[in-house]
């Protein structure tokens, strides 16, 4: 099991991967099916909330400089506003992650890999929240903050 770890002058911060996945899964589940979890290749997962032994692979995190950078792979339901979903998700994560883990959120990268109507259609939309607001990144190479 992967543990996110960072050492600093005050000691070592360790957060188990299951904590991050369960926390992100709970937040995503609040969207009542408008947001679904995926893997990097766009495969729809059965649900964000699974048993702690299951690693769904929809979230990646890194502790850096005392902050947690989060990358999510998502599918949105047809008819939903992607930009509105990205803003709402970023706001909820920025509130929940520090409350549960005690670690502030740095960068949130939301990769929308598909749209779900009758079946999943591949998409590639990337939204980044660096704490100053959510913005769409058309070409990931054009923005250094898009890199993990």
C-alpha positions in Angstrom: 0.0 0.0 0.0 1.3 3.4 -1.0 1.9 6.0 1.7 2.3 9.7 0.8 5.2 11.0 2.9 7.1 14.2 3.4 9.8 15.0 5.8 10.2 18.6 7.1 11.8 20.5 10.0 8.9 19.4 12.3 9.0 15.7 11.5 7.4 13.3 9.0 3.9 13.6 7.5 2.5 10.3 6.3 -1.0 9.8 4.7 -2.1 6.4 3.5 -3.3 6.3 -0.1 -6.6 4.8 1.1 -7.3 7.9 3.1 -6.9 10.1 0.0 -9.0 7.8 -2.2 -11.8 7.5 0.4 -11.9 11.2 1.0 -12.0 12.0 -2.8 -14.5 9.3 -3.3 -16.8 10.7 -0.7 -16.6 14.1 -2.2 -17.3 12.8 -5.7 -20.2 10.7 -4.5 -21.9 14.0 -3.4 -22.3 14.9 -7.1 -25.0 12.1 -7.3 -23.8 10.5 -10.5 -22.9 13.7 -12.5 -19.2 12.8 -11.8 -17.8 9.3 -12.0 -14.4 8.0 -11.4 -12.1 6.5 -14.0 -8.6 5.3 -14.6 -6.1 7.2 -16.7 -7.2 5.3 -19.8 -10.9 6.2 -19.5 -12.3 3.0 -18.1 -15.4 3.6 -15.9 -15.0 2.3 -12.4 -17.9 0.8 -10.5 -17.8 3.5 -7.8 -15.5 5.8 -5.9 -16.2 4.2 -2.6 -14.9 0.7 -2.4 -13.5 -1.4 0.4 -10.2 0.0 1.7 -8.4 -3.0 0.1 -9.4 -2.0 -3.4 -7.3 0.6 -5.2 -9.4 2.2 -7.9 -6.6 4.3 -9.3 -8.7 7.4 -10.0 -6.6 9.6 -7.8 -2.9 10.4 -7.5 -1.5 12.6 -4.8 1.9 14.0 -3.9 3.0 15.8 -0.8 5.3 18.7 -1.8 6.3 21.7 0.3 3.8 20.9 3.1 0.9 20.8 0.6 -0.9 18.0 -1.2 -1.1 18.1 -5.0 -4.1 16.0 -6.2 -4.7 14.6 -9.7 -8.1 13.0 -10.4 -9.3 11.0 -13.4 -13.0 11.6 -14.0 -15.9 11.0 -16.3 -18.8 13.4 -16.4 -22.4 12.6 -17.3 -23.7 14.0 -20.6 -25.6 17.3 -20.0 -23.5 18.4 -17.1 -21.4 21.6 -17.2 -17.8 20.4 -17.0 -16.5 23.8 -15.8 -19.2 24.1 -13.1 -18.4 20.5 -11.9 -14.7 21.4 -11.8 -15.2 24.5 -9.8 -17.5 22.8 -7.3 -15.3 19.8 -6.9 -12.2 21.9 -6.3 -14.0 24.0 -3.7 -15.2 20.8 -1.9 -11.7 19.2 -1.9 -10.1 22.4 -0.7 -12.4 22.3 2.3 -12.4 18.6 3.1 -8.7 17.6 2.6 -7.3 20.0 5.2 -10.2 19.1 7.6 -9.5 15.4 7.4 -5.7 15.2 6.9 -4.5 18.5 8.3 -2.6 19.2 5.1 -3.4 22.1 2.8 -4.2 21.5 -0.8 -1.7 22.9 -3.4 -2.7 22.1 -7.0 -5.8 20.1 -8.0 -5.6 18.7 -11.6 -8.9 17.3 -12.9 -8.6 15.2 -16.0 -11.9 14.5 -17.6 -11.2 11.4 -19.7 -14.8 10.8 -20.9 -18.4 11.6 -21.2 -21.1 9.1 -20.2 -24.5 9.0 -22.0 -25.3 5.4 -23.1 -21.7 4.5 -23.2 -18.4 6.3 -22.4 -17.1 8.6 -25.1 -13.4 9.5 -24.8 -12.7 13.1 -24.0 -9.6 14.9 -22.9 -10.4 18.0 -20.9 -8.0 19.2 -18.2 -9.0 21.7 -15.5 -6.5 23.0 -12.9 -7.1 24.8 -9.6 -4.0 26.3 -8.2 -5.8 28.1 -5.4 -6.6 31.2 -7.4 -9.4 29.7 -9.4 -10.2 26.9 -11.8 -9.1 27.2 -15.4 -9.1 24.9 -18.4 -5.8 23.9 -19.9 -6.1 23.2 -23.6 -2.6 22.0 -24.1 -1.0 20.5 -21.0 2.5 21.3 -22.4 1.7 25.1 -22.4 1.4 25.2 -18.6 4.2 24.1 -16.2 1.7 23.9 -13.3 -0.1 21.1 -15.2 2.8 18.8 -14.5 2.8 16.7 -11.3 
